């Protein structure tokens, strides 16, 4: 059963800076009238960390990765070889009335189904799963708040490893869900299958110039600044 009656779909094949990727997601939330999903890549190896994260926890990666503080919560995510996506649900859509936890699980269930269709026996993490209780193993240069080292309920798992997680931001305009898929074959039409699991009425678009220009403004004012990066 589809999650959304219709879904605007964007595939950004060309990589962008970390600041521009975050700004584009925020711009889409500001302009959305129907739910949308955007798949995107990174211009260079990057690291994003949650709105409430501490810059001190990621500062050591500054020489090797493009750092950016997300607008959403969550932990540290390493980008470059992953498939990153964002889903925007405008406040006018019925799905927005659901709890954030419910939306998180619903989206990840759709992703799990897409992975299964691609031959990957993925599962959703449950509250009592051993993987969620497993003690953290000390690793060099691996922060304890690394998102993919710490699965939570409804994350997507494969062979006891987290392969997909996400973070959200809810505003009066709608809900922004930012996710990353890693440690699994990202080809074989996975993005398309995922979108179709979310809606049987996917409409593919190029990113409107209005969104692009708005994102440039947001990146320059917010995500690309030292004050935002070092907010905490």
Backbone as JSON, one array per atom type, in Angstrom:
{
  "sequence": "XXXXXXXXXXXXXXXXXXXXXXXXXXXXXXXXXXXXXXXXXXXXXXXXXXXXXXXXXXXXXXXXXXXXXXXXXXXXXXXXXXXXXXXXXXXXXXXXXXXXXXXXXXXXXXXXXXXXXXXXXXXXXXXXXXXXXXXXXXXXXXXXXXXXXXXXXXXXXXXXXXXXXXXXXXXXXXXXXXXXXXXXXXXXXXXXXXXXXXXXXXXXXXXXXXXXXXXXXXXXXXXXXXXXXXXX",
  "N": [[0.84, -1.19, 0.0], [0.6, 2.18, -0.9], [2.41, 4.93, 0.52], [2.17, 7.61, -0.01], [-0.13, 9.57, -1.95], [0.8, 10.81, -4.23], [4.09, 11.47, -5.48], [6.69, 13.64, -5.83], [9.72, 13.29, -7.54], [13.2, 13.51, -7.42], [16.35, 13.2, -8.94], [19.53, 13.79, -8.29], [22.24, 13.52, -9.94], [24.8, 14.66, -10.21], [27.36, 15.53, -7.96], [27.19, 17.63, -5.05], [28.3, 20.31, -2.86], [28.61, 19.82, 0.71], [27.27, 21.79, 2.19], [25.53, 22.83, 0.27], [23.94, 20.62, -0.33], [22.54, 20.22, 2.1], [21.22, 22.67, 2.24], [19.59, 22.57, -0.01], [17.75, 20.59, 0.68], [16.42, 21.9, 2.79], [15.34, 24.06, 1.38], [13.56, 22.75, -0.32], [11.69, 21.85, 1.54], [10.56, 24.26, 2.26], [9.16, 25.02, -0.01], [7.49, 22.95, -0.76], [4.51, 21.43, -1.97], [3.42, 19.02, -2.41], [4.3, 15.68, -1.32], [7.79, 14.82, -1.56], [10.74, 13.18, -2.84], [14.22, 13.2, -2.81], [17.13, 12.09, -4.3], [20.59, 12.09, -3.8], [24.12, 12.94, -4.37], [27.55, 13.48, -3.3], [29.97, 16.06, -3.59], [32.55, 15.69, -2.71], [34.24, 13.53, -0.32], [32.34, 13.56, 2.65], [31.08, 14.61, 5.88], [28.33, 14.56, 7.89], [26.65, 15.91, 10.72], [24.4, 15.81, 13.52], [21.94, 18.34, 14.43], [22.1, 18.94, 17.17], [24.61, 18.08, 17.77], [28.13, 18.11, 18.77], [30.69, 20.21, 17.65], [33.3, 19.68, 18.35], [33.43, 16.93, 18.42], [33.73, 16.13, 15.82], [35.71, 17.58, 14.67], [38.29, 16.61, 14.13], [38.12, 15.42, 11.68], [38.17, 17.32, 9.75], [40.23, 17.84, 7.9], [40.11, 15.84, 6.05], [37.51, 15.51, 5.21], [34.49, 17.1, 4.06], [32.79, 19.02, 6.24], [29.56, 19.31, 7.76], [26.89, 20.7, 9.59], [23.79, 19.28, 10.22], [20.31, 20.22, 9.77], [18.52, 18.56, 10.82], [18.2, 16.1, 13.49], [20.03, 13.48, 15.17], [23.0, 11.36, 14.71], [26.49, 11.1, 13.76], [27.27, 10.91, 10.34], [28.96, 9.38, 7.71], [29.65, 10.37, 4.46], [29.78, 9.74, 0.92], [30.29, 7.26, -0.34], [27.77, 6.44, -0.03], [24.18, 6.25, -0.63], [22.36, 8.99, -0.51], [19.36, 10.48, 0.65], [16.45, 12.58, 0.74], [13.29, 13.16, 2.17], [10.42, 15.05, 1.86], [7.58, 16.09, 3.54], [4.81, 17.91, 3.16], [2.87, 20.04, 5.36], [0.24, 19.95, 4.64], [-0.29, 17.42, 3.72], [-1.83, 14.24, 4.39], [-0.17, 12.37, 5.7], [1.46, 13.85, 7.33], [0.18, 14.19, 9.72], [0.7, 11.95, 11.17], [2.73, 10.49, 13.79], [6.19, 11.35, 14.33], [7.77, 9.11, 14.83], [6.2, 7.06, 13.76], [6.17, 7.8, 11.05], [8.89, 7.55, 10.46], [9.26, 4.76, 10.73], [7.47, 3.85, 8.76], [8.57, 4.87, 6.37], [11.04, 3.53, 6.38], [10.15, 0.93, 6.24], [9.21, 0.84, 3.65], [11.64, 1.18, 2.3], [12.96, -1.14, 3.14], [11.36, -3.06, 1.84], [11.97, -2.45, -0.82], [14.66, -3.14, -0.88], [14.49, -5.89, -0.37], [13.19, -6.68, -2.71], [15.3, -6.31, -4.38], [16.84, -8.42, -3.81], [18.08, -8.42, -1.34], [17.99, -9.51, 1.9], [16.71, -7.68, 3.9], [15.82, -6.26, 7.12], [13.73, -4.67, 9.61], [14.96, -3.05, 12.47], [14.12, -4.08, 15.73], [12.89, -3.13, 18.99], [13.87, -4.95, 20.88], [16.01, -6.21, 19.71], [19.16, -7.87, 19.56], [21.26, -6.54, 18.38], [20.78, -3.91, 18.93], [21.36, -3.76, 21.54], [23.96, -4.4, 21.77], [27.2, -3.93, 23.12], [29.24, -1.05, 22.53], [32.06, -1.23, 20.44], [35.34, -0.32, 20.91], [36.96, 1.69, 18.58], [39.52, 3.01, 16.59], [39.33, 6.39, 15.64], [36.56, 6.32, 15.38], [33.75, 7.7, 16.23], [31.65, 7.49, 19.16], [29.1, 8.33, 18.74], [28.56, 7.74, 16.16], [26.32, 7.32, 13.64], [25.82, 4.92, 12.16], [26.93, 2.99, 13.7], [25.29, 2.64, 15.74], [22.44, 1.34, 15.88], [18.93, 2.06, 15.96], [15.49, 1.57, 16.95], [13.52, 0.5, 14.21], [15.4, 1.14, 12.29], [17.08, 0.14, 9.25], [18.25, -3.09, 8.76], [20.8, -5.48, 7.89], [21.96, -8.65, 8.0], [22.6, -8.3, 10.74], [23.78, -5.81, 10.67], [23.57, -2.32, 10.55], [22.19, -0.7, 7.82], [20.81, 1.42, 6.89], [19.73, 4.56, 8.02], [18.19, 7.46, 9.55], [17.26, 10.94, 10.05], [15.16, 13.52, 11.42], [13.24, 16.56, 10.95], [10.71, 18.57, 12.15], [8.47, 21.08, 11.21], [6.26, 23.96, 11.04], [5.74, 24.1, 8.38], [6.09, 21.54, 7.39], [7.48, 18.19, 7.3], [10.84, 17.15, 7.37], [12.79, 14.53, 6.31], [15.82, 13.07, 6.48], [17.93, 10.74, 5.03], [20.32, 7.99, 4.88], [21.8, 5.44, 2.95], [23.81, 2.65, 3.19], [26.61, 0.3, 2.9], [25.65, -1.7, 1.24], [24.57, -3.07, -1.93], [24.04, -0.48, -4.07], [23.07, -0.19, -6.56], [21.18, -1.5, -9.35], [18.67, -0.36, -9.66], [17.74, 0.52, -7.16], [17.03, 3.03, -5.99], [14.86, 3.84, -7.58], [13.05, 1.75, -7.08], [12.61, 2.13, -4.37], [11.35, 4.66, -4.33], [8.99, 3.97, -5.7], [7.86, 2.19, -3.92], [7.04, 3.93, -2.01], [5.13, 5.46, -3.3], [2.68, 4.9, -5.78], [2.44, 6.67, -7.74], [4.66, 8.27, -8.96], [6.3, 11.21, -9.87], [8.7, 12.34, -11.96], [11.07, 14.93, -11.76], [13.17, 17.7, -12.74], [15.28, 19.6, -10.62], [13.76, 22.59, -9.71], [14.67, 25.91, -10.8], [14.05, 27.89, -9.0], [14.2, 26.6, -6.51], [16.9, 25.92, -6.55], [18.21, 28.43, -6.53], [17.25, 29.45, -4.14], [18.35, 27.6, -2.4], [21.07, 28.17, -2.71], [21.18, 30.65, -1.46], [20.5, 29.93, 1.18], [22.6, 28.2, 1.8], [24.8, 29.95, 1.73], [24.16, 31.69, 3.79], [23.82, 30.07, 5.99], [24.45, 27.01, 6.17], [27.01, 26.94, 5.08], [28.61, 28.43, 6.72], [30.97, 29.25, 9.33], [29.94, 29.86, 11.8], [27.54, 28.44, 11.96], [28.49, 25.82, 11.66], [30.05, 25.53, 13.96], [28.24, 25.78, 15.97], [27.68, 24.48, 18.34]],
  "CA": [[0.0, 0.0, 0.0], [1.42, 3.39, -1.03], [2.45, 5.86, 1.64], [1.72, 8.91, -0.51], [-0.95, 9.52, -3.16], [1.69, 11.21, -5.31], [5.43, 11.75, -4.96], [7.65, 14.29, -6.73], [10.98, 12.57, -7.41], [14.36, 14.22, -7.98], [17.61, 12.47, -8.93], [20.66, 14.7, -8.53], [23.4, 12.68, -10.22], [26.03, 15.41, -9.97], [27.57, 15.79, -6.54], [27.23, 19.03, -4.59], [28.97, 20.5, -1.57], [27.79, 19.44, 1.86], [26.4, 22.92, 2.53], [24.49, 22.96, -0.75], [23.01, 19.5, -0.17], [21.67, 20.5, 3.24], [20.4, 23.83, 1.91], [18.57, 22.16, -0.98], [16.69, 19.91, 1.43], [15.64, 22.91, 3.51], [14.59, 24.83, 0.39], [12.45, 21.91, -0.76], [10.67, 21.87, 2.59], [9.89, 25.56, 2.24], [8.34, 25.21, -1.21], [6.74, 21.75, -1.1], [3.05, 21.38, -1.92], [3.14, 17.58, -2.37], [5.49, 14.99, -0.83], [8.86, 14.64, -2.54], [11.96, 12.47, -2.45], [15.39, 13.62, -3.6], [18.33, 11.27, -4.15], [21.72, 12.94, -4.16], [25.5, 12.54, -4.11], [28.41, 14.47, -2.66], [31.07, 16.54, -4.41], [33.76, 15.11, -2.13], [33.89, 12.85, 0.94], [31.76, 14.51, 3.6], [30.59, 14.12, 7.16], [27.27, 15.39, 8.45], [26.34, 15.58, 12.11], [23.09, 16.32, 13.9], [21.77, 19.72, 14.9], [22.52, 19.06, 18.57], [25.95, 17.53, 17.93], [29.22, 19.01, 19.14], [31.72, 20.32, 16.62], [34.52, 19.06, 18.87], [33.39, 15.49, 18.15], [34.01, 15.86, 14.4], [36.75, 18.5, 14.21], [39.47, 15.89, 13.66], [37.9, 14.96, 10.3], [38.08, 18.49, 8.87], [41.24, 17.81, 6.84], [39.84, 14.79, 5.07], [36.11, 15.5, 4.79], [33.71, 18.33, 4.08], [31.92, 18.89, 7.4], [28.36, 20.13, 7.78], [25.89, 20.44, 10.63], [22.46, 19.13, 9.65], [19.17, 20.86, 10.42], [17.86, 17.46, 11.52], [18.96, 15.58, 14.62], [20.79, 12.27, 14.87], [24.43, 11.28, 14.96], [27.47, 11.36, 12.72], [27.13, 10.07, 9.15], [30.01, 9.55, 6.71], [29.07, 10.37, 3.12], [30.69, 9.64, -0.21], [29.95, 6.01, -1.0], [26.39, 6.1, 0.3], [23.08, 6.87, -1.38], [21.69, 9.88, 0.43], [18.06, 10.92, 0.15], [15.61, 13.36, 1.66], [11.85, 13.13, 1.9], [9.71, 16.21, 2.4], [6.13, 15.9, 3.66], [4.21, 19.19, 3.53], [1.88, 19.96, 6.44], [-1.09, 19.72, 4.06], [-0.45, 16.01, 3.37], [-2.35, 13.45, 5.52], [0.9, 11.67, 6.41], [2.08, 14.76, 8.3], [-0.53, 14.05, 11.0], [1.27, 10.81, 11.89], [3.86, 10.82, 14.65], [7.5, 11.24, 13.68], [8.2, 7.71, 14.96], [5.43, 6.28, 12.79], [6.66, 8.15, 9.72], [10.22, 6.95, 10.36], [9.09, 3.33, 10.49], [6.79, 3.66, 7.48], [9.55, 5.11, 5.3], [12.03, 2.47, 6.4], [9.51, -0.29, 5.78], [9.22, 0.93, 2.19], [13.01, 0.93, 1.88], [13.2, -2.57, 3.34], [10.69, -3.78, 0.76], [12.74, -2.22, -2.04], [15.88, -3.94, -0.76], [14.11, -7.29, -0.54], [12.94, -6.86, -4.14], [16.61, -6.34, -5.02], [17.56, -9.62, -3.39], [18.75, -8.21, -0.06], [17.04, -9.87, 2.97], [16.77, -6.64, 4.93], [14.81, -6.28, 8.17], [13.69, -3.49, 10.46], [15.39, -3.3, 13.84], [13.08, -4.02, 16.76], [13.4, -2.64, 20.27], [14.56, -5.98, 21.66], [17.06, -6.86, 18.93], [20.47, -7.92, 20.21], [22.14, -5.54, 17.77], [20.53, -2.62, 19.57], [21.89, -3.8, 22.9], [25.36, -4.8, 21.73], [28.12, -2.88, 23.6], [30.04, -0.41, 21.5], [33.44, -1.68, 20.39], [36.25, 0.82, 20.72], [37.67, 1.69, 17.32], [40.22, 4.26, 16.35], [38.69, 7.36, 14.76], [35.16, 5.98, 15.18], [33.03, 8.32, 17.34], [30.6, 6.66, 19.73], [27.8, 8.76, 18.22], [28.47, 7.4, 14.74], [24.96, 6.85, 13.4], [25.74, 3.56, 11.66], [27.42, 2.07, 14.73], [24.3, 2.64, 16.82], [21.08, 1.2, 15.35], [17.78, 2.3, 16.83], [14.28, 0.89, 16.47], [13.03, 0.78, 12.86], [16.47, 1.27, 11.31], [17.11, -0.99, 8.32], [19.37, -3.96, 9.1], [21.12, -6.61, 7.01], [22.96, -9.5, 8.68], [22.93, -7.66, 12.02], [24.47, -4.54, 10.45], [22.71, -1.22, 10.13], [22.51, -0.25, 6.46], [20.07, 2.66, 6.6], [19.2, 5.31, 9.15], [17.68, 8.77, 9.13], [16.96, 11.94, 11.07], [14.01, 14.31, 10.99], [12.95, 17.9, 11.48], [9.31, 18.91, 11.92], [8.17, 22.51, 11.33], [4.89, 24.26, 10.63], [5.64, 23.89, 6.93], [6.07, 20.12, 7.08], [8.49, 17.34, 7.92], [12.01, 16.8, 6.56], [13.39, 13.25, 6.7], [17.08, 12.9, 5.75], [18.4, 9.38, 5.24], [21.51, 7.49, 4.2], [21.82, 3.99, 2.73], [25.22, 2.28, 3.08], [27.01, -1.09, 3.15], [24.81, -2.6, 0.45], [24.59, -2.73, -3.35], [23.17, 0.68, -4.29], [22.63, -0.18, -7.95], [20.04, -2.36, -9.66], [17.4, 0.36, -9.57], [17.26, 0.62, -5.78], [16.37, 4.32, -5.75], [13.56, 3.82, -8.24], [12.18, 0.82, -6.35], [12.26, 2.78, -3.11], [10.34, 5.69, -4.63], [7.73, 3.33, -6.08], [7.28, 1.63, -2.7], [6.42, 5.05, -1.29], [3.96, 5.93, -4.04], [2.46, 4.34, -7.11], [2.3, 7.81, -8.65], [5.89, 9.06, -8.87], [6.49, 12.16, -10.96], [10.11, 12.71, -11.98], [11.3, 16.32, -12.14], [14.47, 18.32, -12.49], [15.15, 20.57, -9.53], [13.41, 23.92, -10.24], [15.66, 26.97, -10.56], [13.65, 28.59, -7.78], [14.76, 25.85, -5.4], [18.35, 26.02, -6.64], [18.63, 29.77, -6.09], [16.94, 29.55, -2.71], [19.35, 26.79, -1.7], [22.33, 28.93, -2.7], [21.05, 31.68, -0.42], [20.53, 29.28, 2.49], [23.96, 27.68, 2.0], [25.69, 31.07, 2.02], [23.77, 32.32, 5.05], [23.68, 29.13, 7.1], [25.21, 25.77, 6.21], [28.41, 27.13, 4.69], [29.27, 29.37, 7.63], [31.65, 28.71, 10.51], [29.08, 30.04, 12.98], [26.6, 27.31, 11.98], [29.26, 24.59, 11.87], [30.55, 25.49, 15.34], [27.12, 26.25, 16.8], [27.81, 23.85, 19.66]],
  "C": [[0.88, 1.25, 0.0], [1.31, 4.27, 0.21], [1.86, 7.21, 1.23], [0.89, 8.73, -1.79], [-0.14, 9.89, -4.39], [3.03, 11.6, -4.7], [6.29, 12.39, -6.05], [9.02, 13.67, -6.47], [12.09, 13.32, -8.13], [15.6, 13.33, -7.84], [18.72, 13.45, -9.27], [21.92, 13.86, -8.69], [24.72, 13.37, -9.93], [26.16, 15.72, -8.49], [27.61, 17.28, -6.23], [27.98, 19.1, -3.27], [28.03, 20.09, -0.45], [26.81, 20.54, 2.22], [25.24, 23.03, 1.55], [23.48, 21.81, -0.65], [22.04, 19.75, 0.97], [20.71, 21.65, 2.93], [19.29, 23.47, 0.93], [17.42, 21.44, -0.28], [15.81, 20.91, 2.17], [14.79, 23.73, 2.54], [13.38, 24.04, -0.1], [11.33, 21.89, 0.27], [9.88, 23.18, 2.54], [8.93, 25.74, 1.09], [7.38, 24.05, -1.49], [5.23, 21.93, -0.98], [2.56, 19.93, -1.95], [4.4, 16.9, -1.83], [6.53, 14.82, -1.94], [9.97, 13.8, -1.95], [13.07, 12.93, -3.38], [16.55, 12.69, -3.27], [19.52, 12.11, -4.59], [23.06, 12.37, -3.74], [26.28, 13.72, -3.57], [29.6, 14.79, -3.55], [32.4, 15.93, -3.98], [33.36, 14.39, -0.85], [33.45, 13.86, 1.99], [31.37, 13.81, 4.89], [29.51, 15.09, 7.62], [27.01, 14.95, 9.88], [25.09, 16.35, 12.53], [23.1, 17.72, 14.48], [22.3, 19.92, 16.31], [23.92, 18.52, 18.83], [27.0, 18.58, 18.27], [30.27, 19.02, 18.04], [33.01, 19.63, 17.07], [34.59, 17.57, 18.56], [33.78, 15.15, 16.71], [35.18, 16.68, 13.87], [37.96, 17.78, 13.62], [39.34, 15.4, 12.22], [37.97, 16.1, 9.28], [39.08, 18.45, 7.72], [40.92, 16.82, 5.74], [38.4, 14.77, 4.56], [35.5, 16.89, 4.89], [32.69, 18.19, 5.2], [30.7, 19.8, 7.29], [27.46, 19.71, 8.94], [24.52, 20.36, 9.97], [21.44, 19.98, 10.41], [18.4, 19.83, 11.23], [18.75, 16.98, 12.67], [19.84, 14.41, 14.23], [22.28, 12.41, 15.11], [25.28, 11.62, 13.76], [27.28, 10.39, 11.56], [28.26, 10.41, 8.17], [29.4, 9.39, 5.32], [30.15, 10.28, 2.05], [30.37, 8.4, -1.02], [28.5, 5.61, -0.75], [25.42, 6.66, -0.73], [22.3, 7.68, -0.36], [20.37, 10.33, -0.18], [17.39, 11.8, 1.19], [14.17, 13.22, 1.21], [11.23, 14.33, 2.59], [8.22, 15.9, 2.39], [5.52, 17.23, 4.06], [3.12, 19.0, 4.58], [0.48, 19.66, 5.91], [-1.34, 18.25, 3.72], [-0.92, 15.21, 4.58], [-1.26, 12.76, 6.34], [1.54, 12.53, 7.49], [1.44, 14.62, 9.68], [-0.01, 12.87, 11.82], [2.42, 11.27, 12.77], [5.17, 10.66, 13.88], [8.01, 9.81, 13.73], [7.5, 6.84, 13.94], [5.91, 6.54, 11.37], [8.02, 7.51, 9.46], [10.11, 5.47, 10.01], [8.45, 3.06, 9.14], [7.75, 3.83, 6.31], [10.56, 3.97, 5.24], [11.43, 1.12, 6.0], [9.47, -0.32, 4.25], [10.62, 0.65, 1.64], [13.37, -0.55, 2.03], [12.58, -3.38, 2.22], [11.44, -3.64, -0.56], [14.02, -3.05, -2.03], [15.59, -5.43, -0.95], [13.85, -7.6, -2.01], [14.24, -6.91, -4.93], [17.46, -7.53, -4.57], [18.32, -9.49, -2.09], [17.76, -8.49, 1.08], [17.09, -8.9, 4.15], [15.62, -6.78, 5.92], [14.81, -4.94, 8.89], [14.12, -3.87, 11.87], [14.22, -3.15, 14.79], [13.72, -3.61, 18.08], [14.18, -3.66, 21.06], [15.68, -6.67, 20.93], [18.4, -6.79, 19.66], [21.4, -6.84, 19.67], [21.98, -4.19, 18.42], [21.13, -2.58, 20.97], [23.39, -4.09, 22.95], [26.26, -3.67, 22.21], [28.93, -2.32, 22.45], [31.47, -0.93, 21.59], [34.33, -0.48, 20.12], [36.99, 0.67, 19.41], [38.35, 3.04, 17.15], [39.45, 5.1, 15.35], [37.24, 6.99, 14.45], [34.37, 6.52, 16.36], [31.91, 7.43, 17.85], [29.21, 7.1, 19.28], [27.74, 8.63, 16.71], [27.13, 6.73, 14.49], [24.9, 5.37, 13.03], [26.33, 2.52, 12.62], [26.39, 1.89, 15.83], [22.88, 2.54, 16.25], [20.02, 1.48, 16.41], [16.57, 1.61, 16.22], [13.84, 1.44, 15.12], [14.13, 1.18, 11.88], [16.47, 0.03, 10.43], [18.4, -1.78, 8.56], [19.56, -5.05, 8.04], [22.24, -7.4, 7.67], [23.5, -8.83, 9.94], [23.74, -6.38, 11.87], [23.46, -3.5, 10.01], [23.14, -0.75, 8.74], [21.75, 1.01, 6.07], [19.53, 3.26, 7.89], [18.78, 6.68, 8.67], [17.51, 9.68, 10.34], [15.88, 12.86, 10.52], [13.99, 15.7, 11.61], [11.5, 18.21, 11.14], [9.11, 20.4, 12.17], [6.7, 22.73, 10.98], [4.68, 24.0, 9.15], [5.52, 22.42, 6.56], [7.16, 19.37, 7.81], [9.59, 17.03, 6.92], [12.62, 15.54, 7.15], [14.64, 13.07, 5.85], [17.66, 11.54, 6.06], [19.63, 9.03, 4.44], [21.44, 5.97, 4.12], [23.27, 3.6, 2.44], [25.39, 0.78, 3.23], [26.18, -2.1, 2.39], [24.9, -2.17, -1.0], [23.56, -1.63, -3.61], [22.67, 0.77, -5.72], [21.35, -0.98, -8.15], [18.7, -1.68, -9.41], [16.86, 0.54, -8.17], [16.5, 1.91, -5.52], [14.97, 4.33, -6.35], [12.58, 2.91, -7.52], [11.7, 1.45, -5.04], [11.17, 3.82, -3.32], [8.99, 5.05, -4.94], [7.07, 2.62, -4.9], [6.56, 2.7, -1.9], [5.16, 5.54, -1.97], [3.88, 5.26, -5.4], [2.33, 5.42, -8.16], [3.5, 8.74, -8.49], [6.05, 9.94, -10.1], [7.92, 12.67, -10.92], [10.28, 14.13, -12.51], [12.78, 16.65, -12.03], [14.26, 19.36, -11.41], [14.86, 21.95, -10.1], [14.49, 24.95, -9.91], [15.34, 27.74, -9.29], [14.25, 27.92, -6.55], [16.28, 26.0, -5.37], [18.85, 27.37, -6.11], [18.38, 29.96, -4.59], [17.97, 28.77, -1.89], [20.7, 27.5, -1.64], [22.31, 29.99, -1.61], [21.18, 31.06, 0.97], [21.93, 28.76, 2.81], [24.91, 28.8, 2.41], [25.42, 31.68, 3.39], [23.89, 31.38, 6.24], [24.69, 27.99, 7.03], [26.68, 25.92, 5.85], [29.2, 28.02, 5.62], [29.91, 28.66, 8.82], [30.75, 28.82, 11.75], [28.06, 28.9, 13.09], [27.34, 26.02, 12.3], [29.66, 24.43, 13.33], [29.48, 25.95, 16.34], [27.19, 25.7, 18.22], [29.17, 23.16, 19.74]]
}
